[in-house]
Amino acid sequence: VLFPKTDRAGDSILEPLCFPEQHEPSPCPGLDCPSSAPLACLFCPESVPSHQKDALLKHLLLQHKLVIADVKLIADLSQYLLYWKGRFLEQPVEDFCSVMKTNSTGPVEKQENYYLLCDVLPEDRVLRENLQQKRLEEVLEQQQKEREDTTFHRPCMFCNDEFTGNRSGLLNHMAREHSFGIGLPDNIVYCNQFLDTLQNKLDSLQCLYCEKTFRDKITLKDHMRKKSHRRINSNNRVYDRFYVINYLELGKTWEEVQSEDDRELVEDGDDDWSDWQAHPVSAVCLFCEHQSETMDQIYTHMKKYQKYLQLCILCLPADLHFYQQVKLVNFIRRQIHQSRCYGCDEKFESRQDVLQHIGTAGHVMNLPDMSTWNQPQYYFPTYENDALLCTLSDSDEDEAGANMSHSDGVPVIAEDLSNLRAIKQSSVLNQLLKHRGACS
C-alpha cells in the first residue's frame, strides 16, 4: 500500500494530479462530478461541501488515519460516507478495515495504525455496486428524457444553421455535413453540457483533437480541416461522463469494456466463419439523401425516383482516370449540397430547386470544364465513408491490358526527343543496316 505523499506546504496529495482544463465544463451528475449533498466525516461531526472532496479525504487521513481506496470509482461518495458512518457507530473500525502498522520494527510509542477501507470487504463491494447501479439507472433515465425531448434548440458549432426539435438533428448534421462525429445520439448523455464543453474549447481557439491553441478562428479552422482534427481527443477523460458506456460497469472505462468484449470474441470463437455476415455498406444517392445497401439499388433508385436524372458516374467521360473520377464525384456532391447547379453554377434556395433546374434545363450531363473540378481540394470526400467512391473503376488499370495488346511492334522512344534526327543518325541499328548493305 502506498501512503499519500506530502508536499512542502504540508498538503497531502491523495490521488494523481491532472492539468486543469482551460474551461471547466458545465456541472452535471456523472463521472468525477459530485452531487450537491455535503460530505460527512465517518468519525466526527466534520463535514465539507461536495466540491471539497480532497479536504475531507485529507481530514480522514491526518485526523483519523483512514484511507478510502479508489475514491474515484465510488458513484455517490456522499451516500457511501453516510452508510459507513452508521456502520462504524455499530461496530469498531477494525472489523471492516485492513490495519496497516507504520514503523513496525521501531519503538511501540512511535508505531501508528492506519486503516484501509476498500472493496476487498464484500460489504463494501456490494455497497459500491449498488451505488453504481443506482447511478446507471439515473443516467439511463436522463438519456431517455433527452431522446424524447423535442424542445432542443442549438446552433451548429461550424456553420450558421440552427436546429430545433431533437438533438439527433444537430448531431447528424455535424457528422454528415462537417465530418465531425462525437458518436451516435443514443450513446450520449448530458448532451447540452457536452456541446457546451466543445463550444468553450472552440471559443478559446483550441483544437478539439490535439488541444493546441491558435491565434484566430480562421487559423484554427484551417488546422482542423487540413489535419483531419474534426474529432475529439478520446484520451481526454473530461469527455467520459458524456458516454453511457462509462457507467455500465464499476471501475472500468469504455476502453477496458471494449477490450474485454473483443477478448471474449477471440477466446470463445472458432475457425468456422460460415455464419459470419458483413454489415452492409450504406450507399447514398448522388442527388438526394436516399440510402441503399447496394449500388445496384442506388442505380435503380436514381432512375426511378428522379426520372429526368441519370447517374453521372455511369456516364463519366471514358478518358478519366480513377482520381479524376473521385474529384468529379466530390465536386458534384458539394455543388448539390450547396444548392448550386454543377453545370451552370447557378445558386438556388434549396436542393429540390436545383434538382428541378438540372432536369428541366438539361444540365444532367452539362459538365463544366475540367479545370473547374480537377482541383486538389476535391481529392477529399464531401461526405465521410462515401460508398459511391468505392465503386469507381480505375481506367488506368482497365486500359493497361488493352494497351499491352496493341504494343507489339511499336518501338520504344526515349522521353528526350530534343535531337531526334541526331539519335537516328547515330543509332546502332542504322549502322548495322549500312554495314549489311555494304556486305551484300
C-alpha positions in Angstrom: 0.0 0.0 0.0 1.4 3.4 -0.9 0.8 6.1 1.6 -0.1 9.6 0.4 2.8 11.9 -0.3 3.1 15.3 1.3 4.4 18.5 -0.3 6.4 21.3 1.2 3.3 23.1 2.5 2.1 20.0 4.3 -0.8 19.3 1.9 -1.4 15.7 1.1 -1.6 14.5 -2.5 -4.3 12.0 -2.2 -4.6 11.0 -5.9 -2.8 11.6 -9.2 -3.0 15.2 -10.3 -4.3 16.4 -13.7 -3.6 19.6 -15.5 -6.7 21.8 -15.3 -8.8 22.4 -18.3 -8.7 25.8 -19.8 -12.5 26.0 -19.4 -14.3 24.0 -16.8 -17.2 22.0 -18.2 -20.7 22.7 -17.0 -21.5 20.7 -13.9 -23.6 17.6 -14.5 -24.1 14.4 -12.5 -21.9 11.6 -13.5 -18.2 10.5 -13.6 -16.0 12.7 -11.3 -18.9 15.1 -10.9 -20.0 15.4 -7.3 -23.6 15.7 -6.2 -24.8 18.7 -4.2 -25.0 16.7 -0.9 -22.3 17.5 1.7 -19.6 15.0 2.6 -19.7 13.9 6.2 -16.7 12.6 8.2 -17.1 8.9 9.3 -16.0 9.5 12.9 -16.8 13.1 13.9 -19.3 15.9 13.1 -17.0 17.4 10.5 -18.5 17.9 7.0 -17.5 19.7 3.9 -19.3 20.8 0.7 -19.3 18.3 -2.1 -16.7 20.1 -4.2 -14.2 19.9 -1.4 -13.7 16.1 -1.5 -10.0 16.4 -1.2 -10.3 18.4 2.1 -12.4 15.6 3.6 -10.0 12.8 2.4 -7.1 14.8 3.9 -9.1 15.1 7.2 -9.7 11.4 7.3 -6.1 10.6 6.7 -4.5 13.1 9.2 -7.1 13.1 12.0 -8.4 9.5 11.8 -5.7 7.6 10.0 -8.2 6.2 7.5 -7.7 5.8 3.7 -10.6 5.0 1.3 -9.3 3.1 -1.7 -10.3 4.0 -5.2 -12.4 7.0 -4.3 -12.9 8.0 -8.0 -14.7 4.7 -8.6 -17.4 5.5 -6.0 -20.5 6.6 -7.8 -22.0 8.6 -4.9 -19.4 9.5 -2.3 -22.0 11.2 0.0 -24.2 8.2 0.3 -21.1 6.0 0.7 -19.8 8.0 3.6 -23.2 8.1 5.3 -23.5 4.3 5.1 -20.1 3.7 6.7 -20.7 6.4 9.3 -23.6 4.4 10.5 -21.8 1.1 10.4 -18.8 2.5 12.4 -21.2 3.5 15.1 -22.4 -0.1 15.4 -19.0 -1.9 15.3 -15.4 -0.9 15.6 -13.5 0.2 12.5 -11.1 -2.8 12.8 -14.0 -5.1 11.9 -14.2 -3.6 8.4 -10.8 -2.2 7.5 -7.4 -3.6 6.8 -5.0 -2.4 9.5 -1.5 -1.3 8.5 1.1 -0.6 11.1 3.8 2.0 10.4 7.3 1.7 11.8 6.6 -1.8 12.9 10.2 -2.5 13.8 10.6 0.6 15.9 9.6 1.5 19.4 5.9 0.9 20.3 5.3 4.5 21.1 6.2 5.5 17.6 4.0 3.0 15.9 0.7 4.1 14.3 -2.2 2.1 12.9 -3.7 3.2 9.5 -6.9 1.8 8.3 -7.8 1.0 4.6 -11.4 0.8 3.6 -11.7 -0.9 0.2 -13.8 -3.3 -1.8 -11.9 -6.4 -0.7 -14.5 -6.4 2.0 -17.7 -8.0 0.5 -19.9 -5.5 2.2 -18.0 -2.6 0.7 -18.1 -4.2 -2.7 -21.8 -4.7 -2.6 -22.3 -1.1 -1.5 -20.2 0.3 -4.4 -22.1 -1.9 -6.9 -25.5 -0.8 -5.6 -24.4 2.9 -5.8 -23.1 2.2 -9.3 -26.4 0.6 -10.3 -28.4 3.5 -8.9 -26.3 6.0 -10.9 -26.7 3.9 -14.0 -30.4 4.0 -13.7 -30.4 7.8 -13.2 -28.1 8.2 -16.3 -30.4 6.0 -18.4 -33.4 7.9 -17.2 -31.7 11.2 -18.2 -30.7 9.8 -21.6 -34.3 8.7 -22.2 -35.5 12.2 -21.5 -33.0 13.7 -23.9 -34.0 11.1 -26.6 -37.7 12.1 -26.3 -37.0 15.9 -25.8 -38.5 18.0 -28.7 -37.5 21.4 -27.1 -33.9 21.1 -28.1 -32.6 24.3 -29.7 -29.0 25.0 -30.6 -26.9 26.4 -33.5 -24.2 24.3 -35.2 -20.7 24.9 -34.0 -19.3 25.0 -37.5 -21.9 26.9 -39.5 -24.9 29.2 -39.1 -27.6 26.6 -39.2 -29.8 26.3 -36.2 -31.6 23.1 -35.1 -34.8 22.7 -33.0 -36.8 19.6 -32.1 -34.4 16.8 -31.2 -30.7 16.7 -30.5 -30.2 14.0 -33.2 -30.8 16.6 -35.9 -27.8 18.6 -34.9 -25.5 15.6 -34.2 -26.3 14.0 -37.5 -25.8 17.3 -39.3 -22.4 17.8 -37.8 -21.4 14.3 -38.7 -22.8 14.4 -42.3 -22.0 18.0 -43.3 -18.8 18.7 -41.3 -17.4 15.2 -40.9 -17.5 15.8 -37.1 -18.9 12.9 -35.2 -19.0 12.5 -31.4 -20.9 9.3 -31.6 -24.4 8.1 -32.1 -27.0 10.1 -30.3 -28.2 7.1 -28.4 -24.7 6.6 -26.9 -24.6 10.2 -25.5 -26.0 11.6 -22.3 -25.9 15.2 -20.9 -25.7 16.3 -24.5 -26.1 20.0 -23.8 -23.2 20.0 -21.3 -21.2 18.0 -23.8 -21.8 20.6 -26.6 -21.1 23.4 -24.1 -17.7 21.9 -23.4 -16.8 21.6 -27.1 -18.1 25.1 -27.8 -16.0 26.6 -25.0 -12.9 25.0 -26.5 -13.6 26.4 -29.9 -14.4 29.8 -28.5 -11.0 29.7 -26.8 -9.4 28.9 -30.2 -8.4 25.4 -29.1 -8.4 22.4 -31.4 -10.8 19.7 -30.3 -8.4 16.9 -31.1 -4.8 17.9 -30.4 -6.0 20.7 -28.0 -3.4 23.2 -29.3 -4.4 26.9 -29.1 -4.3 29.1 -32.2 -4.2 32.9 -32.8 -7.6 33.2 -34.6 -10.6 31.3 -35.7 -9.5 31.1 -39.4 -6.2 29.5 -38.4 -8.0 27.1 -36.1 -10.5 26.2 -38.8 -7.8 25.6 -41.4 -5.8 23.5 -39.0 -8.7 21.2 -38.1 -9.6 20.8 -41.7 -6.1 20.1 -43.1 -5.0 17.9 -40.2 -8.3 16.0 -40.1 -8.7 17.0 -36.5 -12.5 17.3 -36.7 -12.9 14.9 -33.8 -12.5 14.8 -30.1 -9.5 13.5 -28.2 -10.5 10.1 -26.8 -7.7 10.3 -24.3 -9.3 13.3 -22.6 -11.1 11.9 -19.6 -13.3 15.0 -19.4 -15.5 13.5 -22.1 -16.0 10.2 -20.4 -19.0 11.4 -18.4 -21.0 12.1 -21.6 -20.9 8.4 -22.9 -23.3 5.9 -21.4 -20.8 3.1 -21.8 -18.6 4.6 -19.0 -21.4 4.0 -16.5 -22.1 0.3 -17.3 -19.5 -1.5 -15.2 -18.0 -0.5 -11.9 -14.5 0.9 -12.2 -14.0 0.3 -15.9 -13.6 2.8 -18.7 -15.0 2.3 -22.2 -11.6 1.1 -23.5 -11.5 -1.7 -20.9 -15.0 -2.7 -21.5 -14.4 -2.8 -25.3 -11.1 -4.7 -25.0 -12.8 -7.3 -22.8 -15.6 -7.7 -25.3 -13.0 -8.2 -28.1 -11.1 -10.8 -26.0 -14.2 -12.8 -25.3 -14.9 -12.9 -29.0 -11.5 -14.2 -29.7 -11.5 -16.7 -26.9 -15.0 -18.0 -27.5 -14.7 -18.1 -31.3 -13.5 -20.9 -33.6 -12.3 -21.1 -37.1 -15.8 -21.5 -38.6 -16.7 -18.2 -40.2 -19.5 -19.7 -42.3 -22.2 -17.8 -40.3 -20.3 -14.5 -40.4 -22.1 -11.8 -42.3 -20.6 -8.4 -43.1 -22.5 -5.3 -42.2 -23.7 -3.8 -45.5 -22.2 -0.5 -46.5 -24.8 2.1 -47.0 -24.6 3.9 -50.3 -26.1 7.3 -50.7 -27.7 8.8 -53.8 -25.7 11.4 -55.6 -28.5 13.9 -55.6 -30.8 13.2 -52.6 -30.4 11.6 -49.1 -31.8 8.2 -50.1 -29.7 5.3 -48.9 -29.5 1.7 -50.1 -27.4 -1.3 -49.1 -26.0 -1.9 -52.7 -25.0 0.2 -55.6 -27.5 -1.6 -57.9 -30.3 -0.4 -55.6 -28.9 3.1 -55.8 -28.8 3.0 -59.6 -32.4 1.7 -59.7 -33.4 4.5 -57.3 -31.9 7.2 -59.3 -33.7 6.2 -62.5 -36.9 5.6 -60.6 -37.0 8.4 -58.1 -35.9 11.1 -60.5 -36.9 10.1 -64.0 -35.1 13.1 -65.6 -31.8 12.4 -63.7 -29.2 10.0 -64.8 -26.3 8.8 -62.6 -23.4 10.9 -63.8 -20.9 8.3 -62.7 -22.3 5.8 -65.2 -21.8 8.3 -68.0 -18.4 9.6 -66.9 -16.0 10.5 -69.8 -14.1 7.4 -70.8 -10.7 9.1 -70.6 -10.9 10.0 -66.9 -8.6 8.0 -64.6 -9.6 7.0 -61.1 -8.6 10.1 -59.2 -10.2 12.4 -61.7 -13.5 10.4 -61.3 -13.1 10.8 -57.5 -12.7 14.6 -57.8 -15.7 14.9 -60.2 -18.0 13.0 -57.8 -16.9 15.1 -54.8 -17.4 18.2 -56.9 -20.9 17.2 -57.9 -21.8 16.3 -54.3 -20.5 19.6 -53.0 -22.4 21.6 -55.6 -25.7 19.7 -54.9 -25.2 20.2 -51.1 -24.7 23.9 -51.7 -27.9 24.0 -53.8 -25.9 25.0 -56.8 -26.1 23.6 -60.4 -22.8 21.9 -61.2 -23.4 22.6 -64.9 -24.0 26.4 -64.9 -23.1 27.3 -61.3 -26.5 29.0 -60.7 -27.4 29.2 -57.0 -30.9 28.1 -55.7 -32.8 28.3 -52.5 -32.9 24.6 -51.8 -31.7 21.2 -53.0 -35.1 20.4 -54.5 -34.9 23.6 -56.6 -31.5 22.8 -58.0 -32.6 19.3 -58.9 -35.6 20.6 -60.7 -33.4 23.0 -62.6 -30.9 20.3 -63.6 -33.7 18.2 -65.0 -35.7 20.9 -66.8 -32.6 22.7 -68.1 -31.0 19.5 -69.4 -27.9 20.1 -67.3 -27.5 16.5 -66.2 -24.5 15.9 -68.4 -23.6 19.5 -68.8 -20.3 19.0 -67.0 -18.1 22.1 -66.5 -14.6 22.5 -67.9 -12.2 20.1 -66.3 -10.2 23.0 -64.8 -13.3 23.7 -62.6 -13.4 20.4 -60.8 -10.0 18.9 -61.4 -8.7 20.6 -58.2 -6.7 19.2 -55.2 -9.5 20.1 -52.8 -11.8 17.6 -54.4 -9.5 14.7 -53.5 -11.2 14.8 -50.1 -14.6 13.2 -49.9 -17.5 15.6 -49.5 -19.2 13.0 -47.3 -17.4 10.7 -44.9 -17.5 7.0 -45.9 -18.9 7.7 -49.3 -19.5 4.2 -50.7 -20.1 5.7 -54.2 -16.4 6.4 -54.4 -15.6 2.7 -53.8 -17.5 1.7 -57.0 -15.4 3.8 -59.3 -13.3 1.8 -61.7 -9.6 2.6 -62.3 -9.5 3.2 -66.0 -5.7 3.2 -65.9 -5.7 -0.4 -64.8 -8.6 -1.3 -67.2 -6.7 0.2 -70.1 -3.4 -1.3 -69.2 -4.3 -4.7 -70.6 -5.7 -3.2 -73.8 -2.6 -1.1 -74.3 -0.4 -4.2 -73.9 -2.3 -6.0 -76.7 -1.5 -3.1 -79.1 2.1 -2.7 -78.1 3.5 -5.4 -80.3 5.9 -4.0 -82.9 5.7 -0.4 -81.5 9.2 1.0 -80.9 10.0 2.5 -77.5 11.2 6.0 -78.0 13.1 7.9 -75.3 11.4 10.7 -73.5 14.2 13.2 -74.5 13.3 13.9 -78.2 15.1 17.2 -78.4 17.5 15.9 -81.0 15.6 13.1 -82.6 17.5 13.4 -86.0 20.9 13.0 -84.4 19.7 10.0 -82.4 18.5 8.3 -85.7 21.8 9.0 -87.5 23.9 7.7 -84.6 21.7 4.7 -84.0 23.5 1.4 -83.7 20.6 -0.2 -85.7 21.2 2.3 -88.5 25.0 1.5 -88.5 24.2 -2.3 -88.7 21.9 -1.8 -91.7 24.5 0.2 -93.5 27.1 -2.4 -92.8 24.8 -5.2 -94.0 24.1 -3.3 -97.3 27.8 -2.9 -97.9 28.4 -6.6 -97.4 25.7 -7.6 -99.8 
